[in-house]
Amino acid sequence: MLWTLTALSATPAQLAEQIPEATAALERCEAEGCSKAVAARSAWLVALDRYLDGGVADGALSASVRELDPELFSGFPDVLRDAATEPLPWVLGLEEPVVVAHGPPVEVEPAQTLSLKQTRGRLTVAVVDKQGSPVPNAVVRFVDEQENHLVNIESGQWTGSARYLPDGSERGFNRDDRVELEVFAPGYSYERVSYLLRRKRKNLVRIQLTPWMPELAQDAPEIAHEAVATFQRWVEADRARLEDPSKETATRAKKLQRATGEVARSWLDQGGAEPARVLCLMGRNLDYCGD
């Protein structure tokens, strides 16, 4: 329920920043399938945003959350719970992956469970520029999770206690674990970092990005110029999002991010080298662009 309480306490602008990613996740879930956890969180966010932004209580989305995660459904305002009708058809086809356990089951006392929750590790990723100032539009993405996390606009930081993997499992940040993460921002460089968690509870990794824009030769193919032009539009749209955070500016920036990845993938397929791959990774992800 901690995630639910955090989302409910977010400002309208902070909530709006999460909606394009949640909407895209729902589209992927319908087209390709996904874990129930990802679908439930995405549907919860989109339903809440539609109600807060336009006063629309989406009965199908509410019912989908009820089907996928009853505990998450209980965190809805009363009006959304009351509005629940029938879940979206594709939701009923989602299945959790089968997990094969080896060895005898281990019983955990309630007191032990509470202790584990209290000592769960946390990771903070601080993204800065050459001068050490926060990069307010940076994105943090863990290789095993493949979900984009926007940093806090004011601090340039992202903090979390777990990743939610594509198979529906949850993986915490524990001491001596090594995490692989990607960090980038429109208008800045792309960095892939391997970080060893050295502390039991609070870990901090500081990553520096540098301003970056692909440079093309005059005889570069048309697809290369199209990819860079799309990237430039994304940079401008994201700057507008920072200056005027709203659902509209966030949605436009997210669409141009995705478009950048798609055009860059075409450039990559036509022989584009490292700049094409970087733009593809920024716009989409490792699964789409190839590791």
ChimeraX attribute file (.defattr): number of C-alpha atoms within 10 A of each C-alpha:
attribute: neighborCount
match mode: 1-to-1
recipient: residues
	/A:1	10
	/A:2	7
	/A:3	10
	/A:4	17
	/A:5	10
	/A:6	9
	/A:7	16
	/A:8	16
	/A:9	10
	/A:10	11
	/A:11	9
	/A:12	15
	/A:13	14
	/A:14	17
	/A:15	20
	/A:16	22
	/A:17	22
	/A:18	21
	/A:19	23
	/A:20	21
	/A:21	22
	/A:22	20
	/A:23	17
	/A:24	15
	/A:25	20
	/A:26	21
	/A:27	14
	/A:28	13
	/A:29	19
	/A:30	17
	/A:31	10
	/A:32	8
	/A:33	18
	/A:34	22
	/A:35	19
	/A:36	25
	/A:37	20
	/A:38	21
	/A:39	26
	/A:40	24
	/A:41	20
	/A:42	24
	/A:43	23
	/A:44	25
	/A:45	23
	/A:46	23
	/A:47	23
	/A:48	24
	/A:49	20
	/A:50	14
	/A:51	15
	/A:52	13
	/A:53	12
	/A:54	9
	/A:55	10
	/A:56	15
	/A:57	20
	/A:58	19
	/A:59	19
	/A:60	18
	/A:61	26
	/A:62	28
	/A:63	25
	/A:64	26
	/A:65	30
	/A:66	22
	/A:67	17
	/A:68	23
	/A:69	17
	/A:70	13
	/A:71	12
	/A:72	17
	/A:73	22
	/A:74	15
	/A:75	16
	/A:76	20
	/A:77	12
	/A:78	9
	/A:79	14
	/A:80	21
	/A:81	19
	/A:82	13
	/A:83	16
	/A:84	19
	/A:85	15
	/A:86	14
	/A:87	18
	/A:88	17
	/A:89	11
	/A:90	12
	/A:91	21
	/A:92	12
	/A:93	11
	/A:94	16
	/A:95	14
	/A:96	13
	/A:97	13
	/A:98	7
	/A:99	8
	/A:100	6
	/A:101	7
	/A:102	6
	/A:103	6
	/A:104	6
	/A:105	7
	/A:106	6
	/A:107	7
	/A:108	8
	/A:109	8
	/A:110	8
	/A:111	8
	/A:112	11
	/A:113	10
	/A:114	10
	/A:115	10
	/A:116	10
	/A:117	9
	/A:118	10
	/A:119	12
	/A:120	16
	/A:121	20
	/A:122	20
	/A:123	20
	/A:124	16
	/A:125	19
	/A:126	23
	/A:127	28
	/A:128	20
	/A:129	16
	/A:130	11
	/A:131	8
	/A:132	13
	/A:133	13
	/A:134	21
	/A:135	26
	/A:136	20
	/A:137	23
	/A:138	26
	/A:139	23
	/A:140	23
	/A:141	19
	/A:142	19
	/A:143	19
	/A:144	15
	/A:145	18
	/A:146	19
	/A:147	20
	/A:148	18
	/A:149	18
	/A:150	21
	/A:151	22
	/A:152	19
	/A:153	16
	/A:154	10
	/A:155	14
	/A:156	20
	/A:157	24
	/A:158	19
	/A:159	17
	/A:160	13
	/A:161	16
	/A:162	16
	/A:163	18
	/A:164	18
	/A:165	19
	/A:166	18
	/A:167	17
	/A:168	17
	/A:169	15
	/A:170	13
	/A:171	13
	/A:172	15
	/A:173	22
	/A:174	23
	/A:175	17
	/A:176	12
	/A:177	12
	/A:178	13
	/A:179	15
	/A:180	14
	/A:181	18
	/A:182	20
	/A:183	24
	/A:184	24
	/A:185	23
	/A:186	26
	/A:187	21
	/A:188	19
	/A:189	18
	/A:190	22
	/A:191	16
	/A:192	14
	/A:193	14
	/A:194	11
	/A:195	15
	/A:196	14
	/A:197	21
	/A:198	14
	/A:199	16
	/A:200	14
	/A:201	16
	/A:202	18
	/A:203	19
	/A:204	17
	/A:205	14
	/A:206	11
	/A:207	17
	/A:208	20
	/A:209	21
	/A:210	16
	/A:211	12
	/A:212	12
	/A:213	15
	/A:214	17
	/A:215	11
	/A:216	12
	/A:217	8
	/A:218	7
	/A:219	7
	/A:220	11
	/A:221	14
	/A:222	9
	/A:223	18
	/A:224	25
	/A:225	19
	/A:226	15
	/A:227	25
	/A:228	21
	/A:229	14
	/A:230	22
	/A:231	28
	/A:232	18
	/A:233	19
	/A:234	24
	/A:235	21
	/A:236	15
	/A:237	22
	/A:238	25
	/A:239	18
	/A:240	16
	/A:241	22
	/A:242	14
	/A:243	10
	/A:244	13
	/A:245	18
	/A:246	17
	/A:247	20
	/A:248	14
	/A:249	19
	/A:250	23
	/A:251	21
	/A:252	17
	/A:253	23
	/A:254	22
	/A:255	16
	/A:256	21
	/A:257	24
	/A:258	20
	/A:259	20
	/A:260	27
	/A:261	26
	/A:262	21
	/A:263	24
	/A:264	32
	/A:265	25
	/A:266	17
	/A:267	24
	/A:268	21
	/A:269	13
	/A:270	13
	/A:271	11
	/A:272	17
	/A:273	11
	/A:274	11
	/A:275	19
	/A:276	26
	/A:277	21
	/A:278	22
	/A:279	30
	/A:280	29
	/A:281	24
	/A:282	25
	/A:283	25
	/A:284	22
	/A:285	21
	/A:286	15
	/A:287	10
	/A:288	13
	/A:289	22
	/A:290	10
	/A:291	9
